[in-house]
Amino acid sequence: MDKPFAIDFEWLDRPSSEGAERYTFAALTISIGDQILTELEDISSRTVRSSMRCSAYDLAVWFLQNWWRIVFEPERNSLDWKMSHCLGGIGQGFLWPDICFTSDGLEMSVESHPTSRTNKEMVRYLNNINGVLPVDTFTTEVFSFADAVIDRLQETGFRSSLLHDLREDLLEELSDPQLTRWREIEALLGFDPEFAPEKLIEEVLTLSEAQGIAAINELLAFVGPEIKPLMTWLDTEAQDTTTSVTIPDTDILREKTALIDRTLLPWERAEKAARIAKQHWSLKEIPLSNSDLTDLFSMQKNALTESWPETPISIGFRNGHTDRINATLSCSPYETNRRFSLLRVVADQLYSPNADRLLPVTKTKTARQKFQRAFAQAFLCPADQLIDFIGNDFSDEKIDDAAGYFNVSPLLVKSTLVNKGLLDRVDRSISRY
């Protein structure tokens, strides 16, 4: 396999079926690079093959019906999300593999899980695979596959179908910037096309004009349709808990950050950005104390140690000054988390578009939040220094010692070790950036 993502197929005869399914029944293989997500064991014939036998039409319809949500909606823990992002939601009488598609806005994660051995079905999918590819690559292959299915339908006498209509609708939506933005908002809110409340979308469009499209997208990804209470808090209460943060030479560092290779994954770019910033600010390589950080960013001495009221999120506010922003860092009562939030806000100031007035710090797995987390991690607890400190001792006690030494949370230490392949992720709370 030489393509980063491929949906390959071979048409099969199925005279027992009717309509589009009869002529689009296929042996279908989905792969990422040389990894085959659809490899399965056929229990009845005692054979292993790379392809599933299914309706290519049903798969193409599912992809196009859910395209906006697959491409724009972040991972959410709900049945509705799974139905629109995982192949099991297709149904139609076929046993689909457990493959889910999750976008961070730039990259598409594709994850497959093997069928449980206790399952009594006659087909058992075999592979546990995690792959990442650009969203554009995913889209190109999905559209190419859908077009091939449409060509097959037309060759066999079907001049119109739901798939024809979906493809035509998508072409129209993607050619109209206003309609594209509308569909993007629907997806971020967690709605299928044309199912979101019109008034809510219009309010989001107004917020986007005032605060920046990318910033509002981050808030939508975090809270979905509950964005109005969050915006009310930002307008009326959040400013009461801010502290001034000066980020020296912001323009210079934004230019340097923008020059980092865009083909790198967000966390790879963030690690480079953190090294660039520390070198530019001539920071020592030993762990950074609270005083080091408050001095660097011209903050109040107790900004990282005092206990502030808990808030919905940490966030930065651009106020018209090039180097200075206001920030709320009090979404956690723990000092280590406030330090981490501070560096996430700093990262966002260097990463986010100029049009954004807000610098949101959230728990979502968008590319922007991944960049923030990886920047803060590399700034406060550089992987090479952590590995030198840990050595070969991955015990909880040693991890706690490392957390105390770098003044970060034990979870951050574990996350760093997981992301560097030195520790298995046994806890779902440990994020891969």
Secondary structure, DSSP 4 states (H G I P E B T S, - for coil): --SSSEEEEEE---TTS-HHHHHHEEEEEEEETTEETT-EEETTTTEEES-EEEEHHHHHHHHHHTHHHHHHPPP-SSHHHHHHHBGGG--TT----EEEEEE-SSEEEEEEEPPPTT--SSEEE---EEEEEEHHHHHHHHHHHHHHHHHHHHHTT----HHHHHHHHHHHHHT-HHHHHHHHHHHHHT--TT-S-HHHHHHHHHHHHHH-HHHHHHHHHHHGGGHHHHHHHHHHTGGGG-EEEE-TTHHHHHHHHHTS-TTS-HHHHHHHHHHHHHHHTT--SSPPPHHHHHHHTT--TTTTTSPPPP-S-EEEEE-S-SSEEEEE--SSS-HHHHHHHHHHHHHHHHHS-TT-SEEEE-SS--HHHHHHHHHHHHHHS-HHHHHHHHTT--SHHHHHHHHHHHTS-HHHHHHHHHHTTSS---STTS---
